[in-house]
C-alpha cells in the first residue's frame, strides 16, 4: 500500500504545487483517489497511475481546489476505455455538482458511476477495508477519512508442515482457510502451523480543518496521518480565522493521536523552497516523525511486523 501526492498546495495552484489530490494504491492494484482539484488528471500523467484503476474517489469537502478536477477526470476515464464501476463519496451537494457538470458539458460515461453523499460517523465496508468518516472544523462541511485494512492471515510455517509430513498442496489451503486436518491419526490445527494474524494498516486523510479534537479521535493509532498545515506557527490567528491549521497544530494532532507517521500538506503558496525547512522543523519540534508533502511524492505504508515471520 502506498500513497502518492498529486497536489499539495492550498487554494490556488503554484508553479511547484498543484491543488489538492492524493492517490492511495492498494495491494490489489486498485487506486482510491482523495480529492480531485483542478488539473489532477494532468498530474496523473506524471505518476504511475492508470485512470481505469481508479475505482473510488473520496471528496473531503466542496471547495473548488478539491473538486474542480472531477468532471474532466471522469470524462477522460471514459475516453481511455474505463468500464468498471466508479464510486464517489463526498458531502451533500457532490451529486448535484457532478450531475450538472456532466449534463451541461454533454459528457457521456461508458462506465457505471455511483455517487454517495456522506455524513459524520458513517462506516463504509469495502472488500478488505473499513472506511469511517469524521466531520472536521472548516468553513463548510469538511471530512476526514479513516481507512482501516482488515487483518491478514499469519504466515504458514512450511518447515513445520514438512516435519509433520505434510507436503505442499490442497492441505495447505485448508489450513490457511482455518480448517483442521487429520494426518495419520493426528489432528493438525491451523494455530499449530500458522503464525499470529497480521494487523491491517490504517491511513487517515483529513480535509481542510482547524485544529480539532475530532481529527485526534479519527486518527487514533493510525500508521499514517495526512493533515493540512496551510500556515506556519506565527500565522496561528490567520489560520484560525480562515479555518485552517498551522504546522504545530497538525503536529499536535499527530502527537495526541499517537500515529506512527505524519505528513503535512495543503501548503500555502506564500511559502517558497527556502521556507519549507522552517515549516518542517516547526512540526518536527512537536512530532519528530513528520514529513512535508510535495507533488509526486510517494510514501510506502508497510505491513505491521507483529505476527509476520
N, C-alpha and C positions, 0 to 999 in steps of 0.2 A: 504494500500500500504506500502511495506517495502522493504528495500534493505539489502542484505547480502553480505558481502565482502568475496570472496573466495580466493583472492590473493592480497596482499597489498605491496609486495616488488618491488624493482626496478632492472631490468636487469637479475639477476640470483636468483634462489630460495635460501633461507637460512633455518636453522632449525626452525625458527619461522614464517617466511613469505614466502608464495609461490608467484609466479609471477602473473601478473595482471588478475583479473576477478572479476566481481560483478554481482549479480543476483537481478533484480527488480521484486518482486512478486506483481501482480495486484490483485485487489479485485475480479476479475473474476476467479481467480485460475491459470491463465496463468503466465508463468515466461519469462522475457526477460533478456537475458544474454548480458553483456557489456564486451567485450574482453574475450579471452579464451587461456590464457597462458598454458604452459606445466603443466600437472597434474591437470588441472581444474576438470576433471571428478573424480579424486581421492578426491579432496576437497569436491565435491558434496556429496560423501558418508558420510561425517560428518555433512551435513546440511540436513534440511528437504525439500529437493528439489528433484523432480522427473524428470528424463530426458524427459519423454514423455510430460511433462507440459511446456517444453521449446519450445516456438513457434517462437521466433525471437532472433537473435543474431546480435548485433551491434558491429562492429570492428572499433576501433578508428584509428589504423594505423598498418602497416605490419611488424613491428619489431617482432622478434621471441618470445619475452617474452609476447606478446599479442595475438599470433595466433597459436603457435606450439601445443596447446592442441586441436585444432579444429578437425583434421581428426579422432583422437581416440574417441572424444565425439560423432561425427556424427555416427561412426560405432556402438558404444555402444547403442545409442538411437535406432538404428535399431534392434540390438540383443535383446533389452529389450521390444520389441513389439511396439515401437512408430510408429503410422500410419498417424498422422496428418501432414499437410504440415509444413515444417520449412523454414523460410525466413532468409537469412543472408544479412546484409548490410555492406558494407565496401569500402575502397578506391579502385581505379583502381589497378588491379592485384590480388585481392582476389579471383576472379572467376578462373583465371588461376592456382593459388596456390592450390585451393581445388580440381578442376577437375583433376589436375595432381596427387595430393596425393591419391585421391580415385582410379584413374585408375591404377597407378603403384602398389598400395597395393592390387588391385583386391577387393576393398571394394564395396559391392552392398547394396544400401539402399532400405529399404522396404517402404519408405515414399517419397512423393514428396519433392524435395529440390529446392528452388529458390534462386538465388544469384543475388543481385542488387548492382551495383557499384555506389557509390555516388560522389557528387561534393559539393562545397561550396554553402550554402544557399538553399539547397533542402528542400522542405516540404513534409513529408510523412503523409498521413492521414490513420490512423488505427481506428478501431471501438472504439470510446470514447476518442481518443487521436490524437494530432498533434505532430509530431516529426520534429524538424528543425536541420539541420547540420550547423556547423560552423568551418571553417578552422582555425587552430591554428598555432603556430610557433615552428616547430620541424625540425630535420634534414631531415625528409621525410614528405610527406603529413600526417598530423595528425589532427583528427577532434574531436570536442565535439558534444554531442547530447543534445538537449533541448526537454524534454518530457513534454508536457502540456496536462493535463486531461481536458476534456470538463466540462462545468458547469453541476451541478447536480440539479434536481428539488428541490425546497424548501420543507419543512415539511408540510404535510397535517394536519390541525388542526381539529382532530376528535371531540374535545369538541365543537367547533363552529358548526360543522355539526350536532351534536346531538341536540344542541339548536335550530337549524333550522328545526329539524325534519327529517334529512337525516340519514338513517341507513346504516351501512356498507354493501357494495355490489357493483353492477356494476356502480352505480353513482359515487362512489369514484374513480373508474378507469377513467371514463370520465373526471372528474375534474383534475385528475393527468395528463391526456393526453392533457390538455389545452382546453377542451370543456366547454362551459357554459351550465347550465341545467335550466329548468323551473320547479318550485315546488309550487303548489297552487297559481299560478298566479304571483309568484315572480321569478326573474332571479337571479341565483347564479353563479357568475363568479369565475373562478379559483383564481383570485387575492384576492377574498374575504375570502378564506379559506386556501390558501397555502402561506407559508412564502416565503421570497426572495430566489432566486436561490443561491445555494452554489457554490462558486468559486472552480474550479478544482485545483488540486495540480500541482506543477511544479518541476521537478527534472532535473538538468543539470549535466552531467557526461563528464568530459574533458579527452582527451587523453594526452599524453606527450606533454609538451609545455614550452617555456619560458614564463615569464610574458608577457601578451598580452592584448591589448585593445579589441581584438576580443573576448577573453574569457569574458571580462567585459560585452560587448554587449550581448553575448549569455546568460549570467547568470542573466540579469536584473530581479530583483524582484522574483527570484526563491525561493521556500521553502527550497530546499537543493541544495548545490553545492558540487560536489566531484571534487577535484582538486589535482593534484600531488604536492608533496613537497619533492622532492628527496633529497635535501640538507638543512643543517642548514644555518642560515643567514651569518655566517662567510665564507661560501663557495660560495658566490654570483658570483664571477668571474668564478669559475669552473662550476657552474650551467649554466651560460650564454654560456660558450664555448661549453657545451655539450647539449644545447637546452633544459634545464630543469629549474625548478623553486625552489626557497627556500621556507621555511615556511612563511617568512614575505611576499614574493611576492604572494603566494597563498592567504594569509590573505588580502592583498591589493586588489586583485581581488574581494574577497567577500565583502569587505568594500565598494568599489566603485559601485559594482552591487547591493548593499543593499539586499542581500539574507537573509533569515531567519536563515540558519544554514550552516556551512562549515564543511566538513570532508576532512582532508588531507590524502593522501595515496601515494603509489609508493615511499616508504621509502628506501633509500639506505641501503644495508646490513652492511655498516660501523657503523651504529648506533645500539647500543645494548639496552637492557632494561633500564639501568640506564641513557641513553641519551634521552629517549623518553619524559620525563618530561620537559627537556630543549626545545625540539622541539615544544612541545605543548605550553609551556609558551611563546616562541617567536611568535607563531601565535596568541595566545590569547591577547598578548600585543597590537596587531593591530586590531584584530577582536575577541571579547570575546566569541561569540557563535561558538566555534570551538571544534571539537573532532579530534583525530588521529585514523585512522582505524587500526584494527588488523584482522587477519584471523578469519573467522567465526563470526565476529561482525555483529549484525543486528540492523538496525535503522528504527524506525517507522516514517512514514510521515502521520500525521493525517490530516483529513479533516479540512478545514477552519471553524472557529467558526462563522464567519459572515454569517448570514442568517439561521443558524441552530437554532432549537427550543429545 
